[in-house]
Amino acid sequence: MGKKKATMQDIADLCGVSVATVSYVINNSEKEHIKHDTRIKVLEAAKKLNYAPNINRCSAHHPKSNLIGIIINWNKRNAPSKKMLYYDLAIELQMQLSLLGYDTIIATTKAFEEEADIISKRSLDAAFIIDIRSEEVRRVTRNYYVPIIFLDCEINDPLFCKIYPNYEVIISRAKRMLQEEDIFLIMEDILNEEIKDIITNTIRPDRIFINDMKNNLREFLLQHQNEKGIVLGEILGLEVERYIRNDQIVVVTSLDKSKLLLPDTMTISIKNKTKAITAVKTLEQLLRLVYVGTPCNQILLNPDAD
């Protein structure tokens, strides 16, 4: 005999709440005020019990908007190269979501609290958030009870899924390819400090260049002309090739089928397309309540095979 399917009553019994409360939470109802901690408890219990909702019944009683939000964060210091990479990721997400029949709204923000308030009023079924400061996460999730996946940022909330490249593997591989431990690093100005720390962990501070509107990349490169290094992003790599011999650098690429770099430049590939496919697949599981996460809900993306 097959295992008995979990019900809302099972979730209610486990949490010590009413079936009505469970229904409000499962269906993302905004008609009733449910405390944030209670919502978290119910969602965690649903995941623990492998609860699978009746899709037809949910659709009849709680029609979905079929709209997914993609929120890109940056500040006024960010260079155009970072914006281009993030827009490419947003487009890849949009393409993957369209294959599942979802519409998307792409929002960019410099004042996240204001934008998060706007997004919460659009009746989204879910949202992807690209790069965010940890201190802003609570402001977003406090009154926003649909699935949220954080991309390219590390957050300290195990309830939400976070997806980003496995930078430890990437940096280690680059050092082997260059046959050098003491390398320089060139990267974009990421808002999320935790990810920035993960990336720069094994690099000397004086050999790190953060690309923003204030720092001078050409000056940094001229100071390190006879050294080896890793560059995050082929748009930055294109600039670096002008000043550093391309056999002295490894460029981490993310654009699909990009031909920006010289043919013989060494690369490590973490495609935005791969990131988008992983993110949308994870979202689909979250929406169906069949997602099985790790204790910290962290998905690390390893480099594509050479």
C-alpha positions as CSV (number, residue, x, y, z in Angstrom):
1,M,0.0,0.0,0.0
2,G,1.3,3.5,-0.9
3,K,2.2,6.0,1.7
4,K,-0.8,8.2,2.8
5,K,-0.8,11.6,1.2
6,A,-0.4,14.4,3.7
7,T,-3.3,16.8,4.2
8,M,-3.9,20.3,5.5
9,Q,-5.2,18.7,8.6
10,D,-1.9,16.9,9.1
11,I,-0.1,20.2,8.8
12,A,-2.5,21.9,11.2
13,D,-2.0,19.2,13.8
14,L,1.8,19.4,13.5
15,C,1.7,23.2,13.9
16,G,-1.1,23.5,16.4
17,V,-3.1,25.8,14.3
18,S,-6.5,25.6,12.5
19,V,-7.0,24.0,9.0
20,A,-8.2,27.5,7.9
21,T,-4.9,29.0,8.9
22,V,-3.0,26.4,6.9
23,S,-5.2,27.0,3.9
24,Y,-4.6,30.8,4.1
25,V,-0.8,30.2,4.2
26,I,-0.7,27.5,1.5
27,N,-2.8,29.6,-0.9
28,N,-0.9,32.8,-0.1
29,S,-4.1,34.5,1.0
30,E,-3.9,38.1,1.9
31,K,-7.5,38.3,3.2
32,E,-6.5,37.2,6.7
33,H,-3.6,38.6,8.8
34,I,-1.3,35.6,9.6
35,K,1.8,36.3,11.7
36,H,5.1,35.9,9.9
37,D,6.4,33.2,12.3
38,T,3.2,31.2,11.9
39,R,3.5,31.4,8.1
40,I,7.1,30.1,8.3
41,K,6.0,27.3,10.7
42,V,3.3,26.2,8.3
43,L,5.5,26.3,5.2
44,E,8.2,24.3,7.0
45,A,5.7,21.7,8.1
46,A,4.3,21.4,4.6
47,K,7.8,20.7,3.3
48,K,8.6,18.3,6.1
49,L,5.4,16.3,5.4
50,N,5.9,16.5,1.6
51,Y,2.5,18.0,1.2
52,A,1.3,18.3,-2.4
53,P,-1.6,20.7,-3.0
54,N,-4.5,19.9,-5.2
55,I,-3.6,22.1,-8.2
56,N,-7.2,22.2,-9.6
57,R,-8.8,23.1,-6.3
58,C,-6.2,25.8,-5.6
59,S,-6.7,27.3,-9.0
60,A,-10.5,27.5,-8.5
61,H,-10.3,29.1,-5.0
62,H,-7.1,31.2,-5.4
63,P,-6.5,32.1,-9.0
64,K,-2.8,32.8,-9.8
65,S,-1.5,35.9,-11.6
66,N,0.9,33.8,-13.7
67,L,3.4,36.7,-13.2
68,I,6.9,36.2,-11.9
69,G,9.1,39.2,-10.8
70,I,12.8,39.6,-11.6
71,I,14.3,42.3,-9.4
72,I,17.8,43.5,-10.2
73,N,19.7,45.6,-7.6
74,W,22.6,48.0,-8.1
75,N,23.8,51.4,-6.9
76,K,25.0,54.5,-8.7
77,R,28.6,53.4,-8.5
78,N,28.0,50.2,-10.6
79,A,29.7,50.1,-14.0
80,P,27.8,49.4,-17.3
81,S,29.5,46.0,-17.5
82,K,27.8,44.8,-14.4
83,K,24.4,46.0,-15.6
84,M,24.9,44.2,-18.9
85,L,25.7,40.9,-17.1
86,Y,22.7,41.2,-14.8
87,Y,20.3,42.1,-17.7
88,D,21.6,39.1,-19.6
89,L,20.7,36.9,-16.5
90,A,17.3,38.5,-16.3
91,I,16.7,37.8,-20.0
92,E,17.7,34.1,-19.6
93,L,15.3,33.8,-16.6
94,Q,12.6,35.4,-18.7
95,M,13.2,32.9,-21.6
96,Q,13.1,29.9,-19.2
97,L,9.9,31.1,-17.5
98,S,8.2,31.7,-20.9
99,L,8.7,28.0,-21.7
100,L,6.5,27.2,-18.7
101,G,3.9,29.7,-19.7
102,Y,4.8,32.5,-17.1
103,D,4.8,36.2,-17.8
104,T,7.6,38.3,-16.2
105,I,8.1,41.7,-14.9
106,I,11.7,43.0,-14.7
107,A,12.3,45.7,-12.1
108,T,15.6,47.5,-11.3
109,T,16.1,49.4,-8.1
110,K,18.5,51.5,-6.2
111,A,16.1,52.1,-3.3
112,F,15.1,48.6,-2.5
113,E,12.6,49.2,0.2
114,E,10.5,51.4,-2.1
115,E,10.7,49.0,-5.0
116,A,9.9,46.0,-2.8
117,D,6.7,47.8,-1.7
118,I,5.7,48.3,-5.3
119,I,6.4,44.6,-6.2
120,S,4.3,43.4,-3.3
121,K,1.3,45.1,-4.8
122,R,1.5,43.3,-8.2
123,S,0.2,40.0,-7.0
124,L,3.2,38.0,-8.1
125,D,3.3,34.2,-7.9
126,A,7.0,34.3,-7.1
127,A,10.1,36.4,-7.5
128,F,13.8,36.2,-8.3
129,I,16.1,38.8,-6.6
130,I,19.5,39.4,-8.1
131,D,22.2,40.7,-5.7
132,I,20.9,42.2,-2.4
133,R,22.4,43.4,0.8
134,S,21.8,41.0,3.7
135,E,20.3,43.7,5.8
136,E,17.6,44.3,3.2
137,V,16.4,40.7,3.1
138,R,14.2,40.9,6.1
139,R,12.4,44.0,4.8
140,V,11.5,42.1,1.6
141,T,10.4,38.8,3.2
142,R,8.6,40.4,6.2
143,N,5.4,41.1,4.2
144,Y,6.0,39.0,1.1
145,Y,4.8,35.4,1.3
146,V,5.3,33.9,-2.2
147,P,8.4,31.9,-3.1
148,I,11.5,34.0,-3.5
149,I,14.8,32.8,-4.9
150,F,18.0,34.9,-4.3
151,L,20.6,34.8,-7.1
152,D,24.2,35.8,-6.8
153,C,24.0,36.6,-3.1
154,E,24.4,34.9,0.2
155,I,21.7,35.4,2.7
156,N,21.4,34.2,6.3
157,D,17.8,32.9,6.1
158,P,17.5,29.1,5.5
159,L,13.8,29.5,4.6
160,F,14.7,31.0,1.2
161,C,16.7,29.4,-1.6
162,K,20.0,31.0,-2.8
163,I,21.8,30.1,-6.0
164,Y,25.3,31.3,-6.9
165,P,28.5,30.0,-8.5
166,N,30.9,27.8,-6.5
167,Y,33.6,30.5,-6.2
168,E,35.9,28.3,-4.1
169,V,36.1,25.8,-7.0
170,I,36.4,28.5,-9.6
171,I,39.3,30.3,-7.9
172,S,41.1,27.1,-7.2
173,R,40.8,26.0,-10.9
174,A,42.0,29.3,-12.1
175,K,45.1,29.1,-9.9
176,R,45.9,25.6,-11.4
177,M,45.4,26.9,-14.9
178,L,47.7,29.8,-14.3
179,Q,50.1,27.7,-12.2
180,E,50.2,30.5,-9.7
181,E,48.8,30.9,-6.2
182,D,49.4,34.6,-5.7
183,I,47.1,36.0,-8.4
184,F,45.2,39.3,-8.8
185,L,41.4,39.5,-9.0
186,I,39.2,41.8,-11.0
187,M,35.5,41.8,-10.3
188,E,32.3,43.9,-10.4
189,D,31.1,45.9,-7.4
190,I,28.7,43.4,-5.8
191,L,26.3,44.7,-3.3
192,N,26.1,41.5,-1.2
193,E,29.1,41.7,1.1
194,E,28.9,38.0,2.0
195,I,29.4,36.9,-1.6
196,K,32.2,39.5,-2.0
197,D,34.0,38.0,1.0
198,I,33.6,34.4,-0.4
199,I,35.1,35.5,-3.7
200,T,38.0,37.4,-2.3
201,N,38.8,35.1,0.6
202,T,42.1,33.7,-0.8
203,I,43.3,36.8,-2.6
204,R,45.5,39.5,-1.0
205,P,43.6,42.8,-0.5
206,D,46.2,44.8,-2.4
207,R,45.7,42.5,-5.5
208,I,41.9,42.9,-5.7
209,F,40.2,45.4,-8.1
210,I,36.5,46.2,-7.6
211,N,35.2,47.7,-10.8
212,D,33.0,50.8,-10.2
213,M,32.7,54.3,-11.5
214,K,35.3,55.6,-9.1
215,N,38.2,53.1,-9.5
216,N,40.6,53.2,-12.5
217,L,41.0,49.8,-14.1
218,R,43.7,50.9,-16.5
219,E,45.9,52.1,-13.7
220,F,45.5,48.9,-11.7
221,L,46.4,46.8,-14.8
222,L,49.5,48.8,-15.6
223,Q,50.7,48.1,-12.0
224,H,50.2,44.4,-12.5
225,Q,51.3,43.9,-16.1
226,N,53.8,41.2,-15.4
227,E,51.5,39.2,-13.0
228,K,48.8,36.6,-13.4
229,G,45.1,37.0,-12.5
230,I,41.5,36.0,-12.7
231,V,38.8,38.2,-14.2
232,L,35.1,37.7,-13.4
233,G,33.1,38.5,-16.5
234,E,34.0,38.6,-20.2
235,I,33.2,42.3,-20.6
236,L,35.8,43.1,-18.0
237,G,38.1,40.4,-19.6
238,L,37.8,42.3,-22.9
239,E,39.2,45.4,-21.2
240,V,41.9,43.4,-19.4
241,E,43.2,41.9,-22.7
242,R,44.2,45.3,-23.8
243,Y,46.9,45.6,-21.1
244,I,47.7,42.1,-19.9
245,R,49.0,39.2,-22.1
246,N,46.1,36.9,-22.4
247,D,48.2,33.9,-21.4
248,Q,48.4,35.4,-18.0
249,I,44.7,35.6,-17.2
250,V,41.7,33.4,-16.7
251,V,38.3,34.9,-17.5
252,V,35.2,33.6,-15.9
253,T,32.5,33.8,-18.6
254,S,28.7,33.9,-18.2
255,L,27.3,35.0,-21.6
256,D,26.1,32.2,-23.8
257,K,28.1,31.6,-27.1
258,S,30.1,34.8,-26.4
259,K,33.0,35.6,-28.8
260,L,34.1,38.8,-27.1
261,L,37.5,37.4,-26.0
262,L,40.5,36.4,-28.0
263,P,40.2,32.7,-29.1
264,D,43.2,31.5,-27.0
265,T,42.2,33.3,-23.8
266,M,41.8,30.8,-20.9
267,T,38.2,30.7,-19.6
268,I,36.0,29.1,-16.9
269,S,32.4,29.0,-17.8
270,I,29.4,29.6,-15.5
271,K,26.7,30.5,-18.0
272,N,23.8,32.7,-17.0
273,K,21.7,30.3,-19.0
274,T,22.7,27.4,-16.7
275,K,22.0,29.6,-13.7
276,A,18.6,30.5,-15.1
277,I,17.6,26.9,-15.9
278,T,18.6,25.8,-12.3
279,A,16.7,28.7,-10.8
280,V,13.5,28.2,-12.8
281,K,13.5,24.4,-12.1
282,T,13.9,25.2,-8.4
283,L,11.1,27.7,-8.5
284,E,8.8,25.2,-10.3
285,Q,9.4,22.7,-7.4
286,L,8.7,25.4,-4.8
287,L,5.4,26.4,-6.5
288,R,4.4,22.7,-6.5
289,L,5.6,22.3,-2.9
290,V,7.8,19.4,-3.9
291,Y,11.2,21.2,-3.4
292,V,13.6,19.3,-1.2
293,G,16.2,21.7,0.1
294,T,19.4,21.4,2.1
295,P,19.6,22.7,5.7
296,C,20.7,26.1,4.4
297,N,18.9,25.9,1.1
298,Q,22.1,26.7,-0.8
299,I,22.7,25.7,-4.4
300,L,26.3,26.1,-5.7
301,L,26.9,26.0,-9.4
302,N,30.1,24.3,-10.5
303,P,31.9,25.4,-13.7
304,D,30.8,23.8,-17.0
305,A,32.9,20.9,-18.2
306,D,35.8,21.9,-20.4
